[in-house]
């Protein structure tokens, strides 16, 4: 006789309305803030933003590669 299968894990909770609101606010205000700061600071700001994207890109690549080794 086989044992019954365990119940599936519960679904992860969805995003709340407050989290959705702030996500939209950040997505809308972020580029406007960058453009405004570019007018104030000039090209130096884009160097900093580029470095942040470079670091985030390498971090996501490392995360993806570590995920491949786990399987």
N, C-alpha and C positions, 0 to 999 in steps of 0.2 A: 504494500500500500504506500502510495506516495504522499509526502507531506504537502499541505496546501502552500501555495506561494505567499510570501509576505505581501502585505498591501503596498501599493506604490507610494513613494514619498509625496508629501503634499506639495502643491505647486508653489513656487516662490511668490511672495506678495508683490502686487503691482505697485507702480509709483503712485503716491498720493497726489491729490490736486495741488497741494502746496509745493511739492517737489516739481511737478510739471510746470507750475507758474514760474518758479525761480529759474528753471532750465530755460524757458522761453525768454525771460528777462535777460539772463546772461547772454544768450545767443543773440538777442537783438541789440543790447547795449555794448557788448564786447567790441564788435568791429567799429562802432561809432567812437568809443573811447580810444581805440588804437589810432584812428584817423585824427582825432583831436590831439592826442599826445604827439603824433608825428608832426603836426603843425607847430607844437610848442618845442619839442626836442630836436626835430629834424631826423637825419639818417641814423643817429645813434640808437634810437628806439628799435629800428628794424634789425640792427645787429643783435640786440638783446632778444628780440622775438625769434630771430633765426636760430640763436643758440638754444633757446627753450625748445623749439620744435626739433632741433637736432638731438637734444638729450631725450626728449619724449619718443622720438623715432627709434633711437637705439634701445631704449627701455622696452618699447613694445616688441621690437625684434627679439630681444633677449627673452622676454616673457613667452613669446610664441615658440622659440627654440626650446625653452625649458619644458613647455607643454608637450612638445614632440617626444622628448626623452621620457616622459612619464607614462606614455601609452604602451 
